[in-house]
Amino acid sequence: MYFSTKVACQPALGRRGWAGWKQFAAADQGAIAVLFALLLVPVLIGVGISVDYLRAYGAYVEMQAELDVALVAAIKKIDNLDTDEIETLINEWFAAQTRLENYSLDEIAVDATGSTITATVNGVVRTTLLQLAGIRTVPISVTSQIAGPATSYLNVYLVLDKSASMMLAATTAGQAAMRSAIGCEFACHTGDSHTIGSKTYHNNYEYSTEAGIKLRSDVLLDAVEEVLATVDELDSSHTRIKVGLYRLSTTTAQVLAPTFSTSAVTAALYKPSNKLTSDSSSDGTYFNTALKVLKNFVGSSGTGKTPGSPLKLVMLITDGVQSARGWVTAASWACKASTYYNGNSICLSYPMSTISKRVTPLNPGWCDPIKNAGATLATVYTTYLPITLDWGYNGTVGNTMSSSNWISTWGGKLHPGVSSSTSRQDYLPIALSDCATSSDYFMQATEANEITSSLSTLFSRYLSTVRLTK
């Protein structure tokens, strides 16, 4: 059977039915429009929450990254914990950023109490769709926290080389004056007497003292005082940083155990019986023995969070020569080559004994136990100047590495790329740089002002090392 749906249904609906249906449809469409209009604002607000808060989160991530970098940069730039200065530097950092239109800063606060430095930055992000709900801005706040030697408990071990080689006149002018008057740049306490005019000097040191010539051993004391001044400024309450004094020669002697009192350190520095002044010197420097003893004094480094667990910094000031003056008297010498200086015959070269071949740079491996225990080891190389008119220099430090017993006796291993024909003198800074924790903690100093400033520079460099903790 076949029928048409159109024909069958139309009579039942009729004209009134169609009109009603159209009215119903129109009314329904109106209701939907009203409902859509009512729901549009909440929908936009919902979308706005997603969009604006995603924008705020992006700004938060960006602000956090910028604050981390700004805080570390600020601490590295200054040598104190002045919170106002840190805040200024952080502000300047943010002002220099090109993406600051993503957010605006309200407040920067820095807290330097305790063992950390905390910086908090508050800001806002302007909204877009959320403004339909009357929300103009979204607040954001980021915090960075750093810790480091400048804010931690710290022990500083100042180790002064007291060998006779540190009795070198501190300036080139002083060295020239010593050479001209007594034929030697070193103010050793042992050696020949000298008569100049009607005055007799029992040793070189007596002459240098009379002539007012400052020695490198004198400059070491000036360098220590620079460090102590920094400690006083950084830890004015004397509750965080301890300083100890050590004398290095054939062994290491503890002059003063680490103490919070910088005045006690200064007093110990100049007390004659402590043998740190130029009034005394040692005939030898045995780093292989002395550094083992020093490691026992230093022990293991801590976290720096408590007085009982301090960070540890060892600062070694030396020319780095492993030697004993006994080699001079170990053989009968016959001059091989000589020259004239100021009318006097001066021997330039003698046959070297086996013992003289042991006068070499220190073996950097002897420094490893101190570093392996967690302490930071900084070295200042007080340049061993060439003394070409001195036969002892020409036969030892001025001679080549291959002519020494550095490998066979002291177990040394040449730095990669360095020739064995390199002089022992030229290898000294290489050995001392390898001895340090890193090349950042090594400095070479020749003149008096360089020696004084280098120790202070290394100390400040160490204090500026920080790590983000939050």
C-alpha positions in Angstrom: 0.0 0.0 0.0 1.3 3.4 -0.8 0.4 6.7 0.8 1.8 10.2 1.0 2.9 11.4 4.4 2.4 15.0 3.3 -1.2 14.3 2.3 -2.0 12.2 5.3 -0.6 14.6 7.9 -1.6 18.0 6.6 -5.3 17.7 7.1 -4.7 16.7 10.8 -2.5 19.8 11.5 -4.6 22.3 9.7 -3.9 26.0 9.3 -4.2 26.7 13.0 -1.7 24.0 13.8 0.9 25.4 11.5 0.5 28.9 12.9 0.8 27.5 16.4 3.9 25.7 15.6 5.4 28.8 14.1 4.5 30.8 17.2 6.0 28.1 19.4 9.2 28.1 17.4 9.5 31.8 17.5 8.9 31.9 21.2 11.4 29.2 21.7 14.1 30.9 19.7 13.5 34.1 21.8 13.9 32.2 25.0 17.2 30.7 23.7 18.4 34.1 22.8 17.6 35.4 26.2 19.2 32.4 27.8 22.3 32.8 25.7 22.5 36.4 26.6 22.2 35.6 30.3 24.9 32.9 30.0 27.3 34.9 27.9 28.8 37.0 30.7 29.5 34.0 33.0 30.9 32.1 30.0 33.2 35.1 29.2 34.2 35.4 32.8 35.0 31.7 32.8 37.1 32.0 29.7 38.7 35.1 31.2 39.7 33.2 34.3 41.5 30.7 32.1 43.1 33.3 29.9 44.0 35.9 32.5 45.2 33.4 35.0 47.3 31.7 32.4 48.8 35.1 31.6 49.4 35.7 35.3 51.1 32.3 35.7 53.4 33.1 32.7 54.3 36.4 34.3 54.9 34.6 37.7 57.3 32.2 36.0 59.1 35.1 34.3 59.3 37.1 37.5 60.6 34.2 39.4 63.4 33.6 36.9 64.3 37.2 36.8 64.4 37.5 40.6 66.6 34.4 40.9 69.2 36.0 38.5 68.8 39.5 40.0 69.4 38.3 43.6 72.5 36.3 42.7 73.9 39.2 40.6 73.3 41.7 43.5 75.1 39.6 46.0 78.0 39.1 43.7 78.3 42.8 43.1 78.5 44.0 46.7 80.7 42.9 49.6 78.2 43.4 52.3 74.6 42.6 53.3 73.1 46.0 53.0 69.5 45.2 52.3 68.7 48.7 50.9 71.6 48.3 48.4 70.4 44.8 47.4 66.9 46.1 46.9 68.2 48.9 44.7 70.2 46.5 42.6 67.2 44.2 42.1 65.0 47.1 41.2 67.6 48.2 38.6 67.7 44.7 37.2 63.9 44.5 36.7 63.9 48.0 35.2 66.3 47.0 32.6 64.2 44.1 31.4 62.3 44.5 28.1 59.3 42.3 28.9 58.2 44.3 31.9 55.0 45.2 30.1 53.7 41.8 31.0 53.5 42.8 34.7 54.2 45.8 37.0 56.1 45.8 40.3 54.5 47.0 43.5 57.2 46.2 46.1 60.6 44.6 46.6 61.7 43.5 50.1 65.0 41.9 51.2 65.6 40.2 54.5 69.2 39.3 55.4 68.6 37.9 58.9 69.7 34.4 59.7 71.9 32.3 57.5 70.1 33.2 54.2 69.1 36.2 52.2 65.5 36.3 51.1 64.1 38.6 48.4 60.4 39.0 47.8 58.9 40.8 44.8 55.2 41.7 44.6 53.5 42.7 41.4 50.3 42.7 39.4 49.2 41.6 35.9 46.4 43.6 34.2 43.4 41.5 33.2 41.5 41.4 29.9 38.2 39.5 30.0 38.1 39.4 33.8 37.4 43.1 33.7 33.8 42.2 32.9 33.6 40.9 36.5 35.3 44.0 37.9 38.7 42.3 38.4 41.2 44.8 37.0 44.5 43.0 38.1 45.7 39.7 39.3 48.3 39.9 42.1 51.5 37.8 41.9 54.3 37.3 44.4 57.7 35.6 44.0 60.4 34.8 46.5 64.1 33.8 46.1 66.4 32.7 48.8 70.1 32.2 48.7 72.7 31.0 51.1 76.5 31.2 50.9 79.7 32.0 52.8 78.6 35.6 53.4 75.6 34.5 55.3 76.8 31.3 56.8 79.0 30.2 59.7 82.6 30.1 58.3 86.1 29.3 59.5 89.0 31.0 57.6 92.4 29.4 57.9 95.2 31.9 57.0 98.4 29.9 56.2 101.6 32.0 55.8 104.7 30.6 54.2 107.7 31.4 56.5 110.5 30.0 54.5 113.7 32.0 53.9 112.5 32.7 50.3 109.7 34.9 51.7 112.4 37.2 53.0 112.8 38.6 49.5 112.6 42.4 49.3 108.9 43.2 48.5 109.6 45.7 45.7 111.9 45.8 42.7 113.5 48.9 44.1 114.2 47.2 47.4 115.6 44.2 45.6 117.9 46.4 43.6 119.1 48.1 46.8 119.8 44.8 48.5 121.7 43.5 45.4 123.8 46.7 45.1 124.7 46.8 48.8 125.2 43.2 49.9 125.0 41.2 46.7 121.7 39.4 47.6 118.0 40.3 47.2 117.1 38.1 50.2 117.1 39.3 53.8 118.0 35.9 55.2 118.8 35.5 58.9 121.7 33.3 58.0 124.7 33.9 55.8 127.8 36.1 55.6 128.2 39.3 57.5 128.6 42.6 55.6 130.6 45.7 56.4 129.3 48.8 54.7 131.3 51.9 55.6 132.0 51.6 59.4 128.9 49.5 60.1 129.0 45.7 60.2 125.8 43.6 59.7 125.8 40.1 61.0 123.3 38.9 58.3 121.2 40.2 55.4 118.2 40.8 57.6 120.1 43.2 59.8 120.9 45.3 56.7 117.4 45.3 55.3 116.0 46.4 58.7 118.5 49.2 59.0 117.9 50.3 55.4 114.1 50.3 56.0 113.5 47.8 53.1 110.1 46.1 53.4 110.1 42.3 52.8 107.5 40.0 51.4 107.0 38.5 54.9 106.1 42.0 56.0 103.6 42.4 53.2 101.9 39.1 54.2 100.9 40.7 57.5 99.4 43.7 55.6 97.4 41.2 53.4 96.0 39.4 56.5 94.9 42.8 58.0 92.9 43.5 54.8 91.1 40.2 55.3 90.4 41.0 58.9 89.0 44.4 58.0 86.5 42.6 55.6 85.6 40.2 58.4 84.9 43.1 60.7 82.7 44.8 58.2 80.8 41.6 57.2 80.4 40.2 60.7 80.3 43.2 62.9 78.8 41.1 65.8 81.6 38.6 65.5 79.3 35.7 65.7 79.6 33.9 62.3 83.2 34.1 61.0 86.2 32.7 62.8 89.8 33.3 61.6 92.8 31.2 62.5 96.5 31.7 61.9 99.0 29.0 60.7 102.8 29.1 60.0 104.0 26.9 57.2 107.6 25.8 56.9 109.0 22.3 57.4 105.6 21.5 59.0 102.5 23.5 59.8 102.2 25.1 63.2 98.9 26.4 64.6 99.6 29.9 65.8 96.0 30.7 66.8 93.0 28.4 66.5 90.0 29.9 64.6 88.4 32.6 66.8 85.6 35.2 66.4 88.0 37.9 67.8 89.8 39.7 65.0 91.6 41.7 67.6 93.1 38.5 69.0 94.2 37.5 65.4 95.9 40.9 65.0 97.7 40.6 68.3 98.9 37.1 67.4 100.0 38.2 64.0 102.6 40.6 65.5 103.7 38.7 68.6 107.4 37.9 68.0 107.2 34.5 69.7 104.7 33.4 67.1 107.3 33.8 64.4 105.1 35.3 61.7 107.0 38.6 61.4 110.2 39.1 59.5 112.2 38.7 62.7 112.3 35.0 61.9 112.3 32.6 59.0 112.6 28.9 58.3 115.4 27.2 56.4 113.0 24.9 54.6 109.5 24.3 53.2 108.2 20.7 53.2 104.8 20.9 51.6 104.5 17.1 51.6 104.6 17.1 55.4 103.1 20.5 56.1 99.9 20.1 54.1 99.2 16.8 55.8 99.4 18.5 59.2 97.3 21.4 57.9 94.6 19.0 56.8 94.4 17.7 60.4 93.9 21.2 61.7 91.2 22.0 59.2 89.2 18.8 59.2 86.0 18.4 57.2 83.9 21.3 56.0 80.3 21.6 57.2 77.1 23.0 55.9 77.5 26.5 57.3 74.1 26.4 58.9 75.2 26.1 62.5 78.3 27.1 64.5 79.2 23.5 64.9 79.2 22.9 61.2 81.0 25.8 59.6 82.1 26.2 56.0 85.9 26.2 55.7 88.2 28.3 53.6 91.9 27.7 53.5 94.0 30.6 52.2 97.6 29.7 51.5 100.1 32.5 50.7 103.4 31.1 49.4 106.0 31.0 46.6 105.3 27.3 46.3 108.9 26.1 46.4 109.6 22.8 48.0 113.1 23.2 49.5 115.5 22.9 52.4 118.5 25.2 52.8 120.6 22.2 53.7 121.3 21.5 50.0 123.6 24.5 50.0 126.1 22.7 52.4 125.5 19.2 51.0 128.5 19.3 48.7 131.8 21.0 48.1 131.3 23.6 45.4 133.6 24.7 42.7 132.4 27.6 40.6 131.7 26.7 37.0 130.9 30.1 35.6 131.2 33.6 37.0 130.7 37.3 36.2 131.5 40.7 37.6 128.9 42.9 39.3 129.8 46.2 40.9 133.4 45.2 40.6 133.0 42.0 42.4 133.3 38.5 41.0 130.0 36.6 41.3 129.6 32.9 40.7 126.8 32.1 38.3 126.9 28.3 38.4 128.0 25.4 40.5 127.6 21.7 39.9 124.3 20.7 41.5 124.0 18.0 44.2 121.3 15.4 44.3 119.6 17.3 47.1 119.5 20.5 45.0 117.5 18.6 42.4 114.7 18.3 45.1 114.2 22.1 45.1 111.1 22.1 43.0 107.5 23.3 42.9 105.2 21.6 45.3 103.2 18.6 44.0 99.6 19.8 43.6 98.5 16.3 44.7 99.5 17.1 48.2 96.6 19.6 48.3 94.0 17.1 47.5 93.2 15.8 51.0 92.2 19.3 52.1 89.9 19.8 49.1 88.5 16.3 49.3 87.4 17.0 52.9 85.1 19.8 51.4 87.2 22.9 52.3 87.8 25.5 49.6 91.5 26.0 49.1 92.7 29.4 47.7 96.3 30.0 46.8 98.2 33.3 46.4 101.5 32.8 44.5 104.0 35.4 45.6 106.1 35.4 42.4 109.5 33.9 42.8 111.5 36.4 40.7 114.4 35.4 38.5 117.7 36.2 40.2 120.1 35.4 37.4 123.2 36.7 39.3 122.6 34.1 42.0 124.2 30.6 41.5 121.7 29.0 43.8 118.8 30.2 41.7 120.4 29.2 38.4 121.0 25.7 39.7 117.6 25.1 41.3 114.5 27.1 40.6 116.0 28.6 37.5 116.8 25.2 36.1 114.4 23.0 34.1 111.8 20.6 35.4 113.5 17.7 33.7 116.7 18.4 35.7 114.8 18.1 39.0 113.6 15.1 41.0 110.1 16.4 41.0 108.7 13.2 39.5 111.0 10.6 41.0 111.2 12.0 44.5 108.0 14.0 44.9 105.7 12.0 42.7 104.8 15.0 40.5 103.0 14.7 37.2 103.4 17.5 34.6 100.3 19.4 33.7 99.1 18.4 30.2 100.7 20.3 27.4 103.6 21.6 29.6 107.1 20.7 28.4 109.6 19.2 30.8 112.1 21.8 29.5 110.0 24.5 31.4 111.9 26.0 34.2 110.9 25.2 37.7 110.2 28.9 38.3 107.8 29.0 35.4 106.0 25.9 36.7 105.4 27.4 40.1 102.2 29.2 39.2 100.9 26.1 37.3 101.4 23.9 40.4 99.8 26.4 42.7 96.8 26.9 40.4 96.4 23.1 40.3 96.6 23.1 44.1 93.7 25.5 44.5 90.1 24.4 44.4 89.8 26.0 41.0 91.6 28.6 38.9 89.1 31.1 40.3 90.8 30.7 43.6 94.3 31.3 42.4 96.1 34.6 42.1 99.7 35.6 41.3 101.2 38.6 43.0 104.5 40.2 42.3 104.7 43.7 43.8 103.8 44.5 47.4 100.4 46.1 46.6 99.4 43.0 44.5 100.2 40.7 47.4 98.1 42.7 49.8 95.1 43.1 47.4 95.2 39.5 46.0 94.4 37.8 49.4 91.5 40.3 49.9 90.3 39.7 46.4 90.2 36.0 46.8 88.4 36.3 50.1 85.7 38.6 48.6 85.4 36.2 45.6 84.7 33.3 47.9 82.2 35.3 49.9 80.3 36.1 46.8 79.7 32.4 45.9 76.0 31.7 46.6 73.4 29.0 45.9 69.7 29.4 45.5 67.9 27.5 48.2 64.3 28.6 47.3 
